[in-house]
Amino acid sequence: MLEKSILLIFIMVFPVFLNGQDSIYKKDNALIVCLIQDRNDSIVQYLPIGKPDSEIHFLSVSYIDSIRFQNGQLEKFNIQDYPVALTPQKGKRNYLGIGLVDPLLYTNLRFTYERRNVEGSVGLFIPVTIGLEHEYYDTERSLLFRTGLGMNFHVPRKKGPSFYIIGISVLYGNYYLHAYYGPGENDYKTVINLTNSHSFHIRITDSIILAPGFEIHPIGWFKSYGLELLYPFPYSFRLDVLFKI
């Protein structure tokens, strides 16, 4: 008889405990038993049960499937409110450079393409120079065509992106001779050389960079084999604009 009385009392009192708390059912099947303090169309503020002195918790409604309030009312949330897992967007690592002073100083068009690694610390680049003036000089103005392959090292900084870049490249191209001996002889030489470059990146916007700098070439000499292993011009000035693409 006593056991039946206790069971009856429990059945009668249990709903009282239920009515003194709220239940938040999350979309990942987790249950939060709490006391809801405030809510709006985007945020639910609540206190966990058993921690009356704890700070108020905040939960976006995007993560909530439904709420059962202490008065028994049930509210369902739209399943489309659940945030879609977005695929991480990889940052752009391609840069196209255009030489700004080359047409004025050297009567050339010069372009570079660089592909950087994920960290942005190292980049492989391909330079291309096209000569516009077919004259004979002992300067870079006598270039006919040049291309090659190089590697840039972006010196890291404690804060912010790299500012100082050191490059090394192997270049191949043709340049006009300062002396032309007559029909049957080429009026240009082929050159292969190692070039060291230095530039400073000034960021105009996130996608546009101004890059003043210079290149150092070993001083070469003419050979009669049609191939130069060293460069005939000791240095070059650069002012590039780089576009992140």
N, C-alpha and C positions, 0 to 999 in steps of 0.2 A: 504493500500500500504506500509506504514511504517513497519507494523508487518511482512509482507512478506519479506521485505528487511532485517530486523533483523534476521529472521529465516534463510535466505539464507546465510548471513554472518556467523552465528553460525555454519551452516553445513560446510562451507568452512574452518573455523578456527579450529573447533573441532579436526580434524585429526592432526593438528599441535601440540595440547596439548598431544595427544596420542603418537605422535612420539617423544616426549621429555621425555619419561619415559619407564621403563621396568616393567614387571609384572611377579612375581614368583608365580606359582600355586603349593602349597604344597599338599602332598598326604593325608593330613587330611582335604582337601577342603578349607584351609585358603589361602588368597590372600595377597601378599606383593607387594605394589607399591613402586618402588625404582629406583635408578640409580646404575646399576651394575658397579663396579670399576674393578674387576678382577675375573677370574675364572679358575679352572683347573679341572682335572678329579674327584676331591674329595671335593673341597671347592668352594663356591661362596662368593665373597666379595661385599657388597652393602651398599649404603647410603639410608636410608628411605626418601621418598619424604616429603618435608616440614620441614626437619631437616638438613639443609646443613652443620651445624656446629657440628653435632653429630659424634661420633666415627664410624668407619667402622664396620659393622656387618658381622659375618661369619656364613654360613649355609652349613651343609653337603649336598651333592647332594643325599644322601640316603633318605632325607626327601622331595625331590622335584619331582613333577610329570612332570612339564613342565615350560618353560620360554618363554614368548613373549617379544622379544626385541623391542626397540623403532622404529626400521626400519620395523616392522611387521613380522619379521622372528619368527617362532615358533620351539622350540626344545623340543622334548619329551625325558624323561628319562626312563630307564628300570625299570619296576615295581618290578623286583627281587632285585633291589638295596635297597629297603626299609628294614630297620633293623627288623629282626624277634624278637618278644618279647620272651626273654629267660626265662625259669622257674628258679627262684633263686635256686642256688645249696646250699644245706645245708652242713655245715661243718661236718667232721667226728667227732663222739663223743664216739667211742669205743676204748678202750686201752687194749692191752694184755701185761702183765708184766711177766718177767722171773727172778727168783732170781739167781744172779750170784755167791754169796758167800755161799749159802745154801749147795750145794754139798760138799764144802770144810770144812765149820765150823760144819755143822749139819748132813752131809751125807743124805740130803733130796733133793728132787726136789720140787720146790715151784713155782706155777703159780698164777696169778691174772687176773681177767677180770673186767674192770670198764666201766660203762656206765654213761656219764656225761650229765647234763642238757644242754639246749641250750646255756645258758650264760657261762657254764663251771665252775660255782662256787661250784656245789655240784655233787658228783658222787656216785652211788651205786656200790659196788664191791663184787666179790666172790673170796675168796682165796682157793687154793687147794694145800695141801702138801702131798707128797708121800714119805714114809720112804724107804731108800735103805739098811739100816744096821739093822739087827735083833739082837741087843745086849742090854744089860741092863746098862743104865746110868741114872744119875739124871740130865740130861741136855736135850736139844731139840734133841739130837742125838737119843733119845729113842722113838721118834715119829714113829708111824706106819702109821697113816693117819689122816688128819685134813681138815675140810672145814668149811664154815660158811657164814655169810652175814654181810657186813659193809657199812659204809657211810664215804666218804671223804669230808672235807670242805677245799676248795682252798682259802686261804687268799688272798684278792684282793690287787693289787698294783696300785699306781697312773698311772704308765705307764708300759705297757708290760703285759704279761701273769703272772699268779700266780707262785710264787717260793716256798712258804712254804705251806705244806699240813698237816692237822691234821685229823686223822681218828679214828673211834670207830667201833668196830665189836664184834659180838658174834660168838665164835668158838666152834666147836664140833669135837672130835676126840678120837683116842686111842693112848696110849703110853705104852711101856713095863715097867714092874715093876723092881725096883732095887733088889727085892728079890722074888724068886719063890719057893713055898713051896712043890710042888710035883704034881703028876698026879691028875686029877679031879679038879684042880684049875686053873683059868685063869692066864696067865702070863702077862696080860695087864690090864689097867684100862681105863675106859671111862671118858672123861673130857669135861666139858662145862665151858667156861669162857668169861669174858669181857676183851677186849684188846684195849689199846690206842696206836696209831701209829703216828709217826712224820717222815716226809720225805722232802727232798729238791730236786726240779726238775731242772736239768741242761740240757738245750735243745741242743742236738747235731745237729739235723736238725729239720725241721717242723714236721717230723713223728717219730723221735727217741728221747727219753728222758732218761737220766741217773738219777736215783733216789736213792741216799744214804739216810739212815735213821735208825731208831730203833723202837722197840716196847716195851711197858711196860706191864707186866702181874702181877696181884696180886699174892703174894706168897701163895701157897696152901699147903695142907697136905693130907695124905692118909686117906681114910675112908673105912669101910668094906662093904659099900652098893653097890659097883661096879660103883659108880658115884662120880666124883669130881666136886665140884662147883667152885673151884678156881684152878688156874694154878700152876703146880709144878715148873715152870721156871720163874724167876723174870723179865728177859728182853731178847731181841734178837736183833742182829745187822742185818741190811738189806743193800743190794746193788742190786737194780733192774734195768733192762733196759726195758723201756716201748715203745711199738710200737703202733702208731695210725693206726687203721684199719677201 
